[in-house]
């Protein structure tokens, strides 16, 4: 198995993760992954490369689990950390499996290598494995072909496949020259979009919401309403975005408390987007991790992929439900707004629509009370910024820390 080579490949994967993702910001370095994968001499070396990459990129999972589950009084911090270590190792192994199974040997033809590379990308991108499809090499698309949308994604796939295939010197040089010309063209013509006038995202520092006592719930509601009132007091403000899950479970009593503020916003032509959980009349207990548009516009947007294990727990006594993938854009003040609710920031497939029909704005809702000081929070922001840049849409992002 040649341990020195295995260590070298695992270190290479780790270094690329640190270059591409926080503390680095060089997504173009993801092109090195398929190139090194192709040069690996054994399946073990290929596995070491990708496992090193995914372990490093997702290094915060253990401490996030410890904080999340102990914060909700579901597990002790030590048990949460142990569970997190298991998740951390498991996700790296699972995401590496396609790259191990489709590993091209030295005898594999260039055309077959292209197919194998595409297959590995495909299986790590879409469910079921795509449910944990974070840190995708496809984020190279936004770095190389900004604002090119679906075409940029296809070119990103082609670039990664090209880096893996050995097409011969002349053909490779021509393809690289063509790619460089397209990259230069994309960057030369890139227009940095701006947030529409009157749109505002609130970044709060309210911490974890305790839903076990009425006093805590009323305190949180009062905090959010006071902050929102200050934002809506500016007559130029038309849209206000609040973080994911900021007020917890939405129920009739809470709706009554919000009734006056909703009425005032509607009269002034203002809309606010509020993160809340919507209880479903099902047993065992089920809810949606949602965003409510209230005021001048009204709508409900459901998370298409709530955080696995933390929120989405199929078969468990309590679980979030997955929203429909076909949910349309939200039309606000004449603009088509796409949305990303927390965990969706890490993924590609919930955002399929923006690749075919770019929105006027992309809105991200997040609640990072348990990881705001960790690299994971920065990587989450990098991921959704990458998607916004790829489709040329301004990103409006609201978080709670």
Order of alpha helices (4+ residues) and beta strands (2+ residues): alpha-alpha-alpha-alpha-alpha-alpha-alpha-alpha-alpha-beta-alpha-beta-beta-alpha-beta-beta-beta-beta-beta-beta-alpha-beta-alpha-beta
